[in-house]
Every structure is written in C-alpha cells, then in structure tokens.
C-alpha cells in the first residue's frame, strides 16, 4: 500500500477527489467506493479503519477489483475494535489527531471512504462531518433503499447543507424501491445518481455492468472534471 504521509494543504479544492460517506454503518460505502474506484480509474483511501484488520475495507476493495496495491493508500489509523473511531482509539490508549488527516497528493482521482456516518466522533472534540467540511470536497452520500431511509437520508442531507458541504448526489443500496428515490429527490433537492440492487456476485465485472447500465460515466463526467479511462 502507498504511504499517505506526503500531503498538500491546498488539496481541499482538488476536484479529482470524492468523499463517500453514509447515512449509517454497514450501508454499503465500501461497495460504492469500489464502484467509483473502478469507474473513475481512481485511488482508494480509508483514513480510519475500526475493526476487521485482517479483512479491512482496503483489502475488500482490492479483492473485489483485483486492484494493484499501488492504488490503495494506507490507513493512517487502524484499530482492532469495530466501534466508533473515537472509542476504538481510546480502547488502545490512542488519540486521533485531526491535523494528521491530510489529503494525499495524487495525479489521478481519489475516492475517500469515511468510517461510519456523518455524525460519528473522530475524537472527543471532532465529528466526522467537521473533518469533511475542512476538506471541502464533494460528497457522494450512500443510503439504503428501503424502510427508514427517508428520515436518515434527509437528516444527513440537512447536516451537509447546513455546513455548505458540496453534495454530488445519493447512491441507494438494496432492492429497488418504487417511491423512496422520488421522495428523496423531492424533499432533499439532491439527485439519486445510482441505485445498486443486491448483487448475487460482487466482482469488478458485476460493478462494471452497473456502471455501464446506469450511465455513470456520463454522470460523473458532468460532476467531476476528469478523464475517465473506461
């Protein structure tokens, strides 16, 4: 994996970077991150990993896509316990220094996957959404498609808008719902840019099929000024 130590303080305006965050934990951020990493020919970075050290999200993305290790940027913090980052750090008598969470320099697009939801504490003084606000990068919000998503997703959108964090759109995970996408767009005023159904097989091939079927190349070329090699 690549060492993310070198960073650029001006990177927060870098439009080749996208943050993938979720309305909840286990919402499908890693699958969506893999989809974007492949489709945008991007690097992948999860700065903070809580739990699953032997099978981390970085390893999952690498396995799904058969991605070269050079395209995976090493985590800055890795903790054993699968709990909120602030508590996982405390269990190991550590503290997450927000000043260390600087964006890596890359000439290709960068997909950044957050740990948990927007309001997850990074430490006792900082919420994840505050870090996202500091980075000032566009967000793709991942949400489930079914029951409960209206409240969780609309609250998440409200929190992002309140802090003037740019939102590219919403990607829904799960069985296609007849009404929720329309209702979310109506009240959230943010587009649903993709709906990922439950995939029997999770692989680069099945993700590429979804990328093509949902015309995501066109979608992301409209939102992000990059050259997509697909």
C-alpha positions as MATLAB code, in Angstrom:
seq = 'XXXXXXXXXXXXXXXXXXXXXXXXXXXXXXXXXXXXXXXXXXXXXXXXXXXXXXXXXXXXXXXXXXXXXXXXXXXXXXXXXXXXXXXXXXXXXXXXXXXXXXXXXXXXXXXXXXXXXXXXXXXXXXXXXXXXXXXXXXXXXXXXXXXXXXXXXXXXXXXXXXXXXXXXXXXXXXXXXXXXXXXXXXXXXXXXXXXXXXXXXXXXXXXXXXXXXXXXXXXXXXXXXXXXXX';
ca = [
       0.000    0.000    0.000;
       1.053    3.583   -0.645;
       2.183    5.736    2.268;
      -0.147    8.767    2.563;
       2.304   10.810    4.605;
       3.033   13.325    1.825;
       0.152   15.763    1.511;
      -0.775   19.134    0.112;
      -2.633   21.754    2.190;
      -4.200   23.097   -0.990;
      -5.658   19.702   -1.868;
      -9.009   20.545   -0.269;
     -10.047   22.247   -3.503;
      -8.905   19.314   -5.670;
     -11.909   18.368   -7.777;
     -10.491   14.950   -8.613;
     -11.283   13.778   -5.082;
     -14.650   12.485   -3.873;
     -15.727   11.569   -0.350;
     -18.008    8.546    0.074;
     -19.961    8.751    3.306;
     -23.081    7.005    4.547;
     -26.283    7.566    6.446;
     -25.355    4.689    8.768;
     -22.779    1.972    9.312;
     -22.839   -1.142    7.078;
     -24.749    0.850    4.482;
     -22.616   -0.209    1.509;
     -19.975    2.531    1.369;
     -17.203    0.091    0.513;
     -19.109   -1.378   -2.442;
     -19.907    2.105   -3.729;
     -16.273    3.106   -3.225;
     -15.173    0.091   -5.290;
     -17.676    1.063   -7.994;
     -16.216    4.583   -8.167;
     -12.587    3.486   -7.915;
     -13.063    1.230  -10.927;
     -15.240    3.569  -12.949;
     -13.094    6.646  -12.364;
      -9.747    4.814  -12.517;
      -9.113    6.199   -9.050;
      -7.018    5.594   -5.955;
      -8.764    4.400   -2.777;
      -8.178    5.694    0.735;
      -9.893    4.902    4.025;
      -8.053    7.095    6.542;
      -9.518    5.421    9.642;
     -10.334    1.702    9.975;
     -12.069    0.376   13.078;
     -12.181   -3.421   13.278;
     -11.629   -6.092   10.599;
      -7.872   -5.558   10.481;
      -7.332   -8.892    8.724;
     -10.066   -8.148    6.204;
     -10.162   -4.358    6.146;
     -12.199   -2.286    3.723;
      -8.985   -1.529    1.843;
      -8.437   -5.276    1.382;
     -12.066   -5.734    0.344;
     -11.797   -3.104   -2.400;
      -8.516   -4.617   -3.549;
     -10.024   -8.130   -3.723;
     -13.245   -7.099   -5.468;
     -11.404   -5.188   -8.171;
      -8.152   -7.183   -8.217;
      -6.619   -3.761   -7.698;
      -2.847   -3.217   -7.647;
      -1.612   -2.313   -4.174;
      -0.243    0.954   -5.563;
      -3.842    2.131   -5.970;
      -4.627    1.545   -2.286;
      -3.397    4.244    0.081;
      -2.602    3.003    3.576;
      -4.852    3.844    6.504;
      -3.495    6.455    8.893;
      -5.269    4.841   11.850;
      -6.207    1.162   12.293;
      -7.939   -0.135   15.404;
      -8.948   -3.632   16.457;
     -12.404   -2.975   17.909;
     -15.317   -2.418   15.462;
     -16.748    0.651   17.204;
     -16.780    4.399   16.614;
     -13.256    5.691   15.823;
     -13.002    7.858   18.951;
     -13.798    4.929   21.244;
     -11.746    2.415   19.259;
      -8.758    4.731   19.686;
      -9.389    5.176   23.394;
      -9.559    1.410   23.920;
      -5.981    1.265   22.636;
      -4.975    4.360   24.644;
      -4.593    6.378   21.460;
      -5.993    9.633   20.125;
      -6.813   10.556   16.542;
      -5.060   13.804   15.683;
      -7.141   15.661   13.070;
      -4.041   17.543   11.919;
      -2.596   14.226   10.720;
      -5.595   13.572    8.471;
      -4.211   15.402    5.458;
      -5.181   14.550    1.921;
      -2.605   12.626   -0.113;
      -1.237   14.077   -3.327;
      -2.245   12.100   -6.395;
      -2.423   12.920  -10.105;
      -5.407   10.567  -10.516;
      -8.849   10.745   -8.900;
      -9.039    9.785   -5.228;
     -12.007    8.075   -3.552;
     -12.057    8.647    0.217;
     -14.274    6.345    2.292;
     -15.229    7.603    5.722;
     -15.590    5.465    8.831;
     -19.287    5.216    9.679;
     -21.821    8.023    9.377;
     -21.545   11.789    9.276;
     -22.008   12.368   12.995;
     -19.530    9.735   14.158;
     -16.916   11.253   16.511;
     -13.309   11.174   15.320;
     -12.201   12.137   18.811;
     -13.915   13.784   21.797;
     -13.656   17.196   20.123;
     -14.395   16.493   16.461;
     -17.177   14.895   14.448;
     -16.543   13.287   11.093;
     -18.710   15.874    9.349;
     -16.377   18.597   10.681;
     -13.441   16.852    9.026;
     -15.389   16.576    5.757;
     -16.183   20.280    5.980;
     -12.496   21.069    6.495;
     -11.523   19.015    3.446;
     -14.106   20.877    1.345;
     -14.521   18.041   -1.154;
     -17.696   16.883   -2.921;
     -19.644   14.093   -1.230;
     -21.485   11.056   -2.518;
     -23.990   10.029    0.137;
     -24.706    6.295    0.371;
     -28.076    5.232    1.778;
     -30.208    2.113    1.900;
     -33.125    1.924   -0.498;
     -35.832    0.630    1.836;
     -37.712    1.420    5.020;
     -36.077    4.054    7.232;
     -34.052    5.716    4.523;
     -36.229    8.813    4.203;
     -35.561   10.033    7.728;
     -31.877    9.061    7.834;
     -31.065   10.398    4.373;
     -32.945   13.680    4.654;
     -31.328   14.369    8.048;
     -27.894   13.637    6.561;
     -28.555   15.965    3.627;
     -29.685   18.687    6.005;
     -26.497   18.349    8.045;
     -24.311   18.560    4.924;
     -26.194   21.555    3.516;
     -26.059   23.394    6.839;
     -22.261   23.243    6.662;
     -22.230   24.120    2.937;
     -20.558   20.830    2.018;
     -20.969   20.135   -1.721;
     -23.095   17.047   -2.471;
     -22.752   15.261   -5.800;
     -25.726   13.016   -5.192;
     -27.133    9.961   -3.472;
     -26.449    6.313   -4.275;
     -29.042    3.883   -2.944;
     -28.145    0.304   -1.990;
     -30.615   -2.571   -1.913;
     -33.812   -3.686   -3.595;
     -35.189   -1.078   -5.974;
     -37.938    0.867   -4.188;
     -40.942    2.265   -6.046;
     -41.268    5.524   -4.116;
     -38.237    6.368   -1.952;
     -35.984    7.677   -4.761;
     -38.672   10.094   -5.950;
     -39.462   11.240   -2.411;
     -35.802   11.768   -1.526;
     -35.263   13.901   -4.625;
     -38.444   15.857   -3.953;
     -37.634   16.790   -0.356;
     -33.836   16.599   -0.432;
     -33.367   18.518   -3.704;
     -30.381   16.264   -4.459;
     -30.297   13.767   -7.350;
     -30.265    9.997   -6.989;
     -27.290    9.246   -9.202;
     -27.429    5.447   -8.930;
     -29.442    2.594   -7.438;
     -27.411   -0.533   -6.755;
     -29.526   -3.680   -6.472;
     -28.435   -6.643   -4.386;
     -25.735   -8.352   -6.422;
     -25.513  -12.147   -6.272;
     -21.828  -11.870   -7.095;
     -19.684   -8.919   -6.064;
     -16.870   -8.502   -8.572;
     -15.289   -5.990  -10.900;
     -17.424   -7.454  -13.693;
     -20.767   -7.009  -11.911;
     -19.826   -3.495  -10.775;
     -18.764   -2.571  -14.292;
     -22.135   -3.789  -15.551;
     -23.914   -1.472  -13.109;
     -21.603    1.416  -14.056;
     -22.473    0.959  -17.724;
     -26.192    0.260  -17.306;
     -26.707    3.335  -15.134;
     -24.635    5.602  -17.412;
     -22.407    6.641  -14.531;
     -19.569    7.649  -16.831;
     -21.774   10.435  -18.180;
     -22.996   11.326  -14.692;
     -19.546   11.727  -13.197;
     -18.051   13.493  -16.189;
     -20.795   16.071  -15.629;
     -19.966   16.500  -11.937;
     -16.206   15.916  -11.875;
     -13.784   17.416  -14.363;
     -11.665   14.347  -15.037;
     -10.826   11.995  -17.835;
     -12.398    8.600  -17.259;
     -10.496    5.739  -18.860;
     -13.483    3.450  -19.376;
];
